[in-house]
Amino acid sequence: MLSKPREYRFDDKLKASYGVIDGADISIRGLLMRIIFGAEKITRASKFDDQAGTDYWVICSGGIRISIDVKTRDQDFWLRHGNDDLAIEIWSVVEKQIVGWSRDSRKQAHYILWFWKETGRWCLVPFRMLCLITTRSWQEWEAKYKTATQFTPSKEGGWHSKCVFVPRKEIWRLIYRWFGGESFVTPN
């Protein structure tokens, strides 16, 4: 039996990506300052940049700007069930077959930051690397791992998006396979 899709309003997801997490004193900005080497300043992205895949700009020494897209999850299923996975959006609008952010090479994000509200755990992944492995693997993942559909209501009626929950180790294994300089030739 199919379960009813979770329903989220866009404004609620936007607030969560900005670190407004149920009144808790959790600062995405503070986390980014700690984990991005050379970070000097963190600024919220404009609404225009947010639509292009940036929630925050990290300004680093030398004036370098790094785009961060934040994905928050309320519950940390690793704590409850040992599921250490990342929610990878494969369809942004199922009804129109619009690819999810993880397969959209037009997004300007440099990094994706997952943040689990319940535990404060996080994971930072280079977006371009993730985009390539997702584009190559999403159908296999969809057949192999748990998926979820989400409904976002709007004045026009709303839309469904779909994500697949891929183990973190699998993401890093594939990133290493494609970008770690691993030879595809078997040594003698």
C-alpha positions in Angstrom: 0.0 0.0 0.0 1.4 3.4 -0.9 1.8 5.8 1.9 0.5 9.4 1.7 3.4 11.8 0.6 4.7 14.1 3.3 3.5 17.6 2.9 5.8 20.6 3.3 5.4 24.3 2.5 8.2 26.0 0.7 8.6 28.7 3.3 9.0 26.1 6.1 11.8 24.4 4.1 13.5 27.8 3.4 13.4 28.7 7.1 15.0 25.4 8.0 17.8 25.9 5.5 18.6 29.2 7.2 19.0 27.5 10.5 15.7 28.5 12.0 15.1 25.1 13.6 12.2 24.9 15.9 13.4 27.7 18.1 16.6 25.8 18.9 19.9 27.6 19.2 21.5 25.8 16.2 23.5 28.0 13.9 24.2 26.8 10.4 26.4 29.9 10.0 28.5 28.9 13.0 28.9 25.4 11.6 30.0 26.7 8.2 32.5 29.0 9.9 34.0 26.0 11.6 34.1 23.6 8.7 35.0 25.8 5.6 38.7 26.5 5.7 39.5 30.2 5.4 35.9 31.2 6.0 35.7 34.9 7.1 32.0 35.7 6.7 28.7 33.9 6.1 25.8 35.6 4.4 22.3 34.4 3.5 21.7 34.1 -0.2 19.1 36.3 -2.0 15.8 34.7 -3.1 17.2 34.7 -6.6 20.3 32.8 -5.5 18.2 30.5 -3.4 16.2 29.5 -6.5 19.6 28.8 -8.2 20.7 26.4 -5.4 22.4 28.6 -2.9 21.2 29.1 0.7 24.4 30.7 2.0 27.5 32.4 0.6 30.7 31.7 2.5 33.2 34.5 1.9 36.8 33.2 2.3 40.2 34.8 2.5 41.1 36.3 -0.8 37.5 37.1 -1.6 36.6 33.6 -2.7 32.8 33.0 -2.6 31.5 29.5 -2.0 27.9 28.6 -2.5 26.3 26.3 0.0 22.9 24.5 -0.4 21.5 23.3 3.0 19.3 20.2 3.3 17.9 19.7 6.8 16.2 16.6 8.1 14.1 16.7 11.3 14.9 13.2 12.5 18.2 11.4 12.5 17.3 7.9 11.5 20.9 6.8 12.2 20.2 7.4 15.9 17.0 5.4 15.9 17.6 2.7 13.2 21.3 2.9 12.2 20.3 4.3 8.7 23.2 6.6 7.8 21.8 7.9 4.5 21.5 11.1 2.6 18.2 12.3 1.0 18.9 12.7 -2.7 16.2 14.4 -4.6 15.8 12.7 -8.0 12.6 14.5 -9.2 11.8 18.1 -8.3 8.4 18.0 -10.0 7.3 14.4 -10.7 4.3 15.5 -12.7 6.4 17.4 -15.3 9.5 15.1 -15.1 11.7 18.0 -13.9 14.9 16.6 -12.5 15.8 17.0 -8.8 18.5 19.3 -7.6 20.9 16.4 -7.3 20.8 15.8 -11.1 20.5 19.5 -12.2 24.0 20.6 -13.4 22.6 24.2 -13.8 22.5 24.6 -10.0 25.2 27.0 -8.8 25.9 25.3 -5.5 29.5 24.3 -4.8 28.6 22.2 -1.7 25.6 20.5 -0.3 25.4 20.5 3.5 23.0 18.0 5.1 22.1 18.8 8.7 20.2 16.5 11.1 18.3 18.7 13.6 17.8 16.0 16.2 21.5 15.2 16.7 23.4 18.1 15.1 25.2 15.7 12.8 26.1 17.0 9.4 27.7 16.0 6.1 29.3 18.3 3.5 29.6 17.0 -0.1 31.0 18.7 -3.3 27.9 19.3 -5.5 29.5 18.7 -8.9 30.9 15.4 -7.8 27.5 14.4 -6.3 25.7 15.6 -9.4 27.8 13.3 -11.7 27.4 10.2 -9.5 23.7 10.8 -9.0 23.1 11.3 -12.8 24.9 8.0 -13.4 23.3 6.0 -10.5 19.9 7.4 -9.6 17.9 4.6 -11.3 19.9 1.9 -9.7 19.5 3.7 -6.3 15.8 4.1 -6.8 15.4 0.3 -7.4 17.7 -0.6 -4.4 17.0 2.0 -1.6 14.1 3.4 0.1 12.3 6.3 -1.6 9.9 9.0 -0.4 7.5 11.4 -2.1 6.7 14.8 -0.8 3.8 17.1 -1.7 4.3 20.9 -1.8 1.0 22.8 -2.0 0.7 25.9 -4.0 -2.0 28.3 -5.3 -1.9 26.3 -8.5 -2.5 23.0 -6.7 1.0 21.9 -5.8 3.5 19.3 -7.0 5.2 16.1 -5.9 9.0 15.7 -5.5 10.8 12.4 -4.9 14.0 11.5 -3.1 16.0 8.3 -2.6 17.8 7.6 0.7 21.4 6.6 -0.3 23.8 5.4 2.4 26.5 8.0 3.0 29.3 5.4 2.5 27.9 4.6 -1.0 28.0 8.3 -1.9 31.6 8.6 -0.8 32.6 5.3 -2.4 31.3 6.5 -5.8 32.9 9.9 -5.4 36.2 8.2 -4.7 35.7 5.8 -7.7 35.1 8.6 -10.1 37.4 11.3 -8.7 40.0 9.6 -6.5 42.3 8.7 -9.3 41.5 5.0 -9.0 42.7 3.1 -11.9 40.2 1.0 -13.8 43.0 -1.2 -15.0 43.7 -4.3 -12.8 47.4 -4.6 -11.9 49.3 -7.8 -12.7 
